[in-house]
Amino acid sequence: MVRLFLIQCPQCKKSFEAHYGELRHTDIKLHCPYCENRFLQTESDEIDDRW
């Protein structure tokens, strides 16, 4: 089973899922599927990475 985390876009405030193993705790910019914003995880107001 693939582990995901939920992250909120700092621009549009909508949340989406991202792959934990490849993206969590990295300096890779995430791409919001709603507003096309690209941002670092540290810019997000809300991250939920619970199992």
PyMOL Python script that loads the backbone (N, CA, C, O; Angstrom):
from pymol import cmd

cmd.read_pdbstr("""\
ATOM      1  N   MET A   1       0.839  -1.185   0.000  1.00  0.00           N
ATOM      2  CA  MET A   1       0.000   0.000   0.000  1.00  0.00           C
ATOM      3  C   MET A   1       0.888   1.254   0.000  1.00  0.00           C
ATOM      4  O   MET A   1       1.858   1.334   0.753  1.00  0.00           O
ATOM      5  N   VAL A   2       0.555   2.202  -0.828  1.00  0.00           N
ATOM      6  CA  VAL A   2       1.315   3.438  -0.960  1.00  0.00           C
ATOM      7  C   VAL A   2       0.905   4.400   0.146  1.00  0.00           C
ATOM      8  O   VAL A   2      -0.282   4.607   0.398  1.00  0.00           O
ATOM      9  N   ARG A   3       1.895   4.980   0.798  1.00  0.00           N
ATOM     10  CA  ARG A   3       1.609   5.960   1.839  1.00  0.00           C
ATOM     11  C   ARG A   3       1.543   7.352   1.203  1.00  0.00           C
ATOM     12  O   ARG A   3       2.414   7.727   0.417  1.00  0.00           O
ATOM     13  N   LEU A   4       0.517   8.098   1.546  1.00  0.00           N
ATOM     14  CA  LEU A   4       0.313   9.450   1.036  1.00  0.00           C
ATOM     15  C   LEU A   4       0.289  10.436   2.195  1.00  0.00           C
ATOM     16  O   LEU A   4       0.098  10.044   3.346  1.00  0.00           O
ATOM     17  N   PHE A   5       0.479  11.694   1.896  1.00  0.00           N
ATOM     18  CA  PHE A   5       0.255  12.731   2.892  1.00  0.00           C
ATOM     19  C   PHE A   5      -0.608  13.819   2.261  1.00  0.00           C
ATOM     20  O   PHE A   5      -0.605  14.011   1.045  1.00  0.00           O
ATOM     21  N   LEU A   6      -1.330  14.510   3.096  1.00  0.00           N
ATOM     22  CA  LEU A   6      -2.240  15.564   2.661  1.00  0.00           C
ATOM     23  C   LEU A   6      -1.564  16.899   2.924  1.00  0.00           C
ATOM     24  O   LEU A   6      -1.064  17.143   4.022  1.00  0.00           O
ATOM     25  N   ILE A   7      -1.550  17.759   1.922  1.00  0.00           N
ATOM     26  CA  ILE A   7      -0.900  19.055   2.076  1.00  0.00           C
ATOM     27  C   ILE A   7      -1.792  20.152   1.503  1.00  0.00           C
ATOM     28  O   ILE A   7      -2.509  19.940   0.525  1.00  0.00           O
ATOM     29  N   GLN A   8      -1.736  21.315   2.121  1.00  0.00           N
ATOM     30  CA  GLN A   8      -2.571  22.445   1.702  1.00  0.00           C
ATOM     31  C   GLN A   8      -1.735  23.440   0.909  1.00  0.00           C
ATOM     32  O   GLN A   8      -0.641  23.821   1.324  1.00  0.00           O
ATOM     33  N   CYS A   9      -2.261  23.850  -0.224  1.00  0.00           N
ATOM     34  CA  CYS A   9      -1.598  24.859  -1.049  1.00  0.00           C
ATOM     35  C   CYS A   9      -1.648  26.211  -0.326  1.00  0.00           C
ATOM     36  O   CYS A   9      -2.719  26.620   0.123  1.00  0.00           O
ATOM     37  N   PRO A  10      -0.523  26.907  -0.207  1.00  0.00           N
ATOM     38  CA  PRO A  10      -0.522  28.199   0.471  1.00  0.00           C
ATOM     39  C   PRO A  10      -1.228  29.308  -0.313  1.00  0.00           C
ATOM     40  O   PRO A  10      -1.568  30.348   0.251  1.00  0.00           O
ATOM     41  N   GLN A  11      -1.447  29.089  -1.598  1.00  0.00           N
ATOM     42  CA  GLN A  11      -2.090  30.120  -2.425  1.00  0.00           C
ATOM     43  C   GLN A  11      -3.614  29.990  -2.426  1.00  0.00           C
ATOM     44  O   GLN A  11      -4.312  30.942  -2.076  1.00  0.00           O
ATOM     45  N   CYS A  12      -4.136  28.830  -2.813  1.00  0.00           N
ATOM     46  CA  CYS A  12      -5.595  28.665  -2.933  1.00  0.00           C
ATOM     47  C   CYS A  12      -6.223  28.011  -1.705  1.00  0.00           C
ATOM     48  O   CYS A  12      -7.448  27.985  -1.580  1.00  0.00           O
ATOM     49  N   LYS A  13      -5.393  27.479  -0.790  1.00  0.00           N
ATOM     50  CA  LYS A  13      -5.828  26.860   0.470  1.00  0.00           C
ATOM     51  C   LYS A  13      -6.563  25.533   0.289  1.00  0.00           C
ATOM     52  O   LYS A  13      -7.184  25.042   1.231  1.00  0.00           O
ATOM     53  N   LYS A  14      -6.501  24.946  -0.906  1.00  0.00           N
ATOM     54  CA  LYS A  14      -7.107  23.631  -1.120  1.00  0.00           C
ATOM     55  C   LYS A  14      -6.063  22.558  -0.806  1.00  0.00           C
ATOM     56  O   LYS A  14      -4.865  22.757  -1.011  1.00  0.00           O
ATOM     57  N   SER A  15      -6.545  21.414  -0.304  1.00  0.00           N
ATOM     58  CA  SER A  15      -5.662  20.318   0.057  1.00  0.00           C
ATOM     59  C   SER A  15      -5.649  19.245  -1.021  1.00  0.00           C
ATOM     60  O   SER A  15      -6.638  19.036  -1.724  1.00  0.00           O
ATOM     61  N   PHE A  16      -4.506  18.566  -1.139  1.00  0.00           N
ATOM     62  CA  PHE A  16      -4.387  17.465  -2.084  1.00  0.00           C
ATOM     63  C   PHE A  16      -3.397  16.452  -1.533  1.00  0.00           C
ATOM     64  O   PHE A  16      -2.645  16.753  -0.606  1.00  0.00           O
ATOM     65  N   GLU A  17      -3.396  15.251  -2.100  1.00  0.00           N
ATOM     66  CA  GLU A  17      -2.523  14.179  -1.649  1.00  0.00           C
ATOM     67  C   GLU A  17      -1.235  14.149  -2.467  1.00  0.00           C
ATOM     68  O   GLU A  17      -1.222  14.475  -3.654  1.00  0.00           O
ATOM     69  N   ALA A  18      -0.156  13.751  -1.800  1.00  0.00           N
ATOM     70  CA  ALA A  18       1.141  13.584  -2.464  1.00  0.00           C
ATOM     71  C   ALA A  18       1.788  12.308  -1.931  1.00  0.00           C
ATOM     72  O   ALA A  18       1.479  11.865  -0.824  1.00  0.00           O
ATOM     73  N   HIS A  19       2.672  11.728  -2.707  1.00  0.00           N
ATOM     74  CA  HIS A  19       3.337  10.472  -2.358  1.00  0.00           C
ATOM     75  C   HIS A  19       4.369  10.712  -1.254  1.00  0.00           C
ATOM     76  O   HIS A  19       5.311  11.484  -1.434  1.00  0.00           O
ATOM     77  N   TYR A  20       4.187  10.055  -0.126  1.00  0.00           N
ATOM     78  CA  TYR A  20       5.053  10.245   1.034  1.00  0.00           C
ATOM     79  C   TYR A  20       6.499   9.852   0.746  1.00  0.00           C
ATOM     80  O   TYR A  20       7.414  10.638   0.989  1.00  0.00           O
ATOM     81  N   GLY A  21       6.708   8.659   0.238  1.00  0.00           N
ATOM     82  CA  GLY A  21       8.054   8.141   0.044  1.00  0.00           C
ATOM     83  C   GLY A  21       8.916   8.949  -0.906  1.00  0.00           C
ATOM     84  O   GLY A  21      10.130   9.031  -0.719  1.00  0.00           O
ATOM     85  N   GLU A  22       8.318   9.541  -1.911  1.00  0.00           N
ATOM     86  CA  GLU A  22       9.072  10.300  -2.911  1.00  0.00           C
ATOM     87  C   GLU A  22       9.152  11.791  -2.617  1.00  0.00           C
ATOM     88  O   GLU A  22      10.097  12.450  -3.050  1.00  0.00           O
ATOM     89  N   LEU A  23       8.176  12.340  -1.887  1.00  0.00           N
ATOM     90  CA  LEU A  23       8.097  13.791  -1.766  1.00  0.00           C
ATOM     91  C   LEU A  23       8.184  14.356  -0.347  1.00  0.00           C
ATOM     92  O   LEU A  23       8.626  15.491  -0.172  1.00  0.00           O
ATOM     93  N   ARG A  24       7.780  13.601   0.656  1.00  0.00           N
ATOM     94  CA  ARG A  24       7.763  14.143   2.019  1.00  0.00           C
ATOM     95  C   ARG A  24       9.191  14.340   2.513  1.00  0.00           C
ATOM     96  O   ARG A  24      10.056  13.500   2.265  1.00  0.00           O
ATOM     97  N   HIS A  25       9.441  15.439   3.207  1.00  0.00           N
ATOM     98  CA  HIS A  25      10.748  15.799   3.775  1.00  0.00           C
ATOM     99  C   HIS A  25      11.808  15.982   2.690  1.00  0.00           C
ATOM    100  O   HIS A  25      12.964  15.604   2.877  1.00  0.00           O
ATOM    101  N   THR A  26      11.412  16.562   1.557  1.00  0.00           N
ATOM    102  CA  THR A  26      12.357  16.892   0.489  1.00  0.00           C
ATOM    103  C   THR A  26      12.253  18.382   0.172  1.00  0.00           C
ATOM    104  O   THR A  26      11.348  19.064   0.654  1.00  0.00           O
ATOM    105  N   ASP A  27      13.159  18.868  -0.620  1.00  0.00           N
ATOM    106  CA  ASP A  27      13.126  20.268  -1.068  1.00  0.00           C
ATOM    107  C   ASP A  27      12.549  20.383  -2.473  1.00  0.00           C
ATOM    108  O   ASP A  27      12.810  21.358  -3.178  1.00  0.00           O
ATOM    109  N   ILE A  28      11.769  19.394  -2.878  1.00  0.00           N
ATOM    110  CA  ILE A  28      11.124  19.402  -4.186  1.00  0.00           C
ATOM    111  C   ILE A  28       9.866  20.259  -4.112  1.00  0.00           C
ATOM    112  O   ILE A  28       9.069  20.115  -3.184  1.00  0.00           O
ATOM    113  N   LYS A  29       9.685  21.146  -5.080  1.00  0.00           N
ATOM    114  CA  LYS A  29       8.476  21.960  -5.105  1.00  0.00           C
ATOM    115  C   LYS A  29       7.281  21.105  -5.511  1.00  0.00           C
ATOM    116  O   LYS A  29       7.344  20.344  -6.476  1.00  0.00           O
ATOM    117  N   LEU A  30       6.200  21.243  -4.763  1.00  0.00           N
ATOM    118  CA  LEU A  30       4.961  20.540  -5.075  1.00  0.00           C
ATOM    119  C   LEU A  30       4.132  21.393  -6.026  1.00  0.00           C
ATOM    120  O   LEU A  30       4.256  22.618  -6.045  1.00  0.00           O
ATOM    121  N   HIS A  31       3.290  20.737  -6.812  1.00  0.00           N
ATOM    122  CA  HIS A  31       2.471  21.410  -7.816  1.00  0.00           C
ATOM    123  C   HIS A  31       1.006  21.247  -7.445  1.00  0.00           C
ATOM    124  O   HIS A  31       0.490  20.129  -7.436  1.00  0.00           O
ATOM    125  N   CYS A  32       0.332  22.342  -7.140  1.00  0.00           N
ATOM    126  CA  CYS A  32      -1.084  22.291  -6.773  1.00  0.00           C
ATOM    127  C   CYS A  32      -1.921  21.963  -8.016  1.00  0.00           C
ATOM    128  O   CYS A  32      -1.821  22.654  -9.030  1.00  0.00           O
ATOM    129  N   PRO A  33      -2.738  20.918  -7.942  1.00  0.00           N
ATOM    130  CA  PRO A  33      -3.563  20.556  -9.092  1.00  0.00           C
ATOM    131  C   PRO A  33      -4.750  21.498  -9.312  1.00  0.00           C
ATOM    132  O   PRO A  33      -5.415  21.423 -10.346  1.00  0.00           O
ATOM    133  N   TYR A  34      -5.016  22.368  -8.365  1.00  0.00           N
ATOM    134  CA  TYR A  34      -6.161  23.268  -8.466  1.00  0.00           C
ATOM    135  C   TYR A  34      -5.805  24.636  -9.057  1.00  0.00           C
ATOM    136  O   TYR A  34      -6.503  25.138  -9.939  1.00  0.00           O
ATOM    137  N   CYS A  35      -4.717  25.233  -8.567  1.00  0.00           N
ATOM    138  CA  CYS A  35      -4.381  26.587  -9.031  1.00  0.00           C
ATOM    139  C   CYS A  35      -3.042  26.661  -9.759  1.00  0.00           C
ATOM    140  O   CYS A  35      -2.629  27.743 -10.176  1.00  0.00           O
ATOM    141  N   GLU A  36      -2.356  25.524  -9.918  1.00  0.00           N
ATOM    142  CA  GLU A  36      -1.081  25.423 -10.634  1.00  0.00           C
ATOM    143  C   GLU A  36       0.103  26.049  -9.894  1.00  0.00           C
ATOM    144  O   GLU A  36       1.192  26.154 -10.457  1.00  0.00           O
ATOM    145  N   ASN A  37      -0.094  26.463  -8.649  1.00  0.00           N
ATOM    146  CA  ASN A  37       0.993  27.032  -7.853  1.00  0.00           C
ATOM    147  C   ASN A  37       2.044  25.969  -7.555  1.00  0.00           C
ATOM    148  O   ASN A  37       1.715  24.802  -7.340  1.00  0.00           O
ATOM    149  N   ARG A  38       3.300  26.377  -7.545  1.00  0.00           N
ATOM    150  CA  ARG A  38       4.406  25.490  -7.160  1.00  0.00           C
ATOM    151  C   ARG A  38       4.986  26.044  -5.861  1.00  0.00           C
ATOM    152  O   ARG A  38       5.265  27.239  -5.759  1.00  0.00           O
ATOM    153  N   PHE A  39       5.166  25.166  -4.862  1.00  0.00           N
ATOM    154  CA  PHE A  39       5.591  25.616  -3.546  1.00  0.00           C
ATOM    155  C   PHE A  39       6.352  24.529  -2.803  1.00  0.00           C
ATOM    156  O   PHE A  39       6.209  23.340  -3.090  1.00  0.00           O
ATOM    157  N   LEU A  40       7.155  24.955  -1.851  1.00  0.00           N
ATOM    158  CA  LEU A  40       7.865  24.036  -0.975  1.00  0.00           C
ATOM    159  C   LEU A  40       6.951  23.644   0.187  1.00  0.00           C
ATOM    160  O   LEU A  40       6.050  24.397   0.557  1.00  0.00           O
ATOM    161  N   GLN A  41       7.184  22.480   0.749  1.00  0.00           N
ATOM    162  CA  GLN A  41       6.360  22.009   1.868  1.00  0.00           C
ATOM    163  C   GLN A  41       6.403  22.964   3.057  1.00  0.00           C
ATOM    164  O   GLN A  41       5.423  23.092   3.791  1.00  0.00           O
ATOM    165  N   THR A  42       7.520  23.621   3.244  1.00  0.00           N
ATOM    166  CA  THR A  42       7.661  24.549   4.367  1.00  0.00           C
ATOM    167  C   THR A  42       6.756  25.770   4.228  1.00  0.00           C
ATOM    168  O   THR A  42       6.537  26.483   5.207  1.00  0.00           O
ATOM    169  N   GLU A  43       6.233  26.020   3.048  1.00  0.00           N
ATOM    170  CA  GLU A  43       5.335  27.151   2.817  1.00  0.00           C
ATOM    171  C   GLU A  43       3.874  26.810   3.135  1.00  0.00           C
ATOM    172  O   GLU A  43       3.033  27.706   3.216  1.00  0.00           O
ATOM    173  N   SER A  44       3.576  25.546   3.310  1.00  0.00           N
ATOM    174  CA  SER A  44       2.209  25.105   3.557  1.00  0.00           C
ATOM    175  C   SER A  44       1.802  25.365   5.003  1.00  0.00           C
ATOM    176  O   SER A  44       2.602  25.193   5.922  1.00  0.00           O
ATOM    177  N   ASP A  45       0.550  25.779   5.196  1.00  0.00           N
ATOM    178  CA  ASP A  45       0.025  26.005   6.536  1.00  0.00           C
ATOM    179  C   ASP A  45      -0.424  24.707   7.201  1.00  0.00           C
ATOM    180  O   ASP A  45      -0.538  24.645   8.425  1.00  0.00           O
ATOM    181  N   GLU A  46      -0.679  23.677   6.408  1.00  0.00           N
ATOM    182  CA  GLU A  46      -1.226  22.438   6.958  1.00  0.00           C
ATOM    183  C   GLU A  46      -0.695  21.213   6.216  1.00  0.00           C
ATOM    184  O   GLU A  46      -0.825  21.108   4.996  1.00  0.00           O
ATOM    185  N   ILE A  47      -0.096  20.288   6.968  1.00  0.00           N
ATOM    186  CA  ILE A  47       0.383  19.021   6.432  1.00  0.00           C
ATOM    187  C   ILE A  47      -0.092  17.914   7.358  1.00  0.00           C
ATOM    188  O   ILE A  47       0.124  17.968   8.569  1.00  0.00           O
ATOM    189  N   ASP A  48      -0.734  16.920   6.787  1.00  0.00           N
ATOM    190  CA  ASP A  48      -1.205  15.764   7.572  1.00  0.00           C
ATOM    191  C   ASP A  48      -0.530  14.513   7.015  1.00  0.00           C
ATOM    192  O   ASP A  48      -0.876  14.048   5.929  1.00  0.00           O
ATOM    193  N   ASP A  49       0.428  13.974   7.757  1.00  0.00           N
ATOM    194  CA  ASP A  49       1.123  12.770   7.287  1.00  0.00           C
ATOM    195  C   ASP A  49       0.927  11.590   8.230  1.00  0.00           C
ATOM    196  O   ASP A  49       1.777  10.705   8.330  1.00  0.00           O
ATOM    197  N   ARG A  50      -0.203  11.595   8.915  1.00  0.00           N
ATOM    198  CA  ARG A  50      -0.539  10.454   9.789  1.00  0.00           C
ATOM    199  C   ARG A  50      -0.866   9.244   8.935  1.00  0.00           C
ATOM    200  O   ARG A  50      -1.269   9.379   7.780  1.00  0.00           O
ATOM    201  N   TRP A  51      -0.692   8.063   9.508  1.00  0.00           N
ATOM    202  CA  TRP A  51      -1.071   6.821   8.832  1.00  0.00           C
ATOM    203  C   TRP A  51      -2.534   6.712   8.760  1.00  0.00           C
ATOM    204  O   TRP A  51      -3.055   5.734   8.225  1.00  0.00           O
TER     205      TRP A  51
END
""", "prot")
cmd.dss("prot")
cmd.show_as("cartoon", "prot")
cmd.util.cbc("prot")
cmd.orient("prot")
